[in-house]
C-alpha cells in the first residue's frame, strides 16, 4: 500500500532527496526489455538531469545492461541485484513511476503477464508499460497507466516524461491502477 513514511525512508537510504525516480524489476533477460528503458532514460537525461533509474533483479544481461547505461553516461542508473518481495514493495512506494518495458524477444519469448506489473498497479504508483503479452489486459492507456509499443524508445521516453510532468494526473492514474 502507499506509505509516505516508507517512501521517505527508501528515498533517504538511496540518497535521492526529491529527485524523480523510475523503478523497474525483473530477471535481467531480453524479454524484459530493459535495454529500451535504459535508452529511453538516456533520451530523458538532458531534459531531466536529476532523473534516477533503479533496476532490481539479476540475470545474464546484467553486465551488458550496465555497460549500455555507462555508454549513455547514465550515472543515475542503479542496479540493485535481487531484492526481497518486501524490498520491492518499498521501492514501489518510493517510485514516482514504474516502468514495465517488456517485449517479445528475438526468440519469441514474452511474459504472459508480469507479476511485477500487478504489484506496481497495487502500489498506486503510475505504471508505464508496453503492449507486450497480457499488459493491455490490465492497463488501460491514459486511465490507470500508460501503454506504449514494444521496443519504441521514443514513445517510452515520452510516456515517462508525461507522467513525471503531471503529478496530479500521475496520482490519479496510480489510484485508478490500485482500484
ABEGO torsion letter per residue (X at the ends): XBBAAAAAAAAAAAGAEABBBBBBBEBBBAAAGAAAAAAAAAAAAAABAABBBBBBEBEAAAAAAAAAAAAAGBAABBBAEBBBAAAAAAAAAABABBBBABBBBAAGBBBABBAAAAAAAAAGBBBBBBABEAAAAABBBGAAEBBBBBGBAAAAAAAAAAAAABAAAAAAAAAAAAX
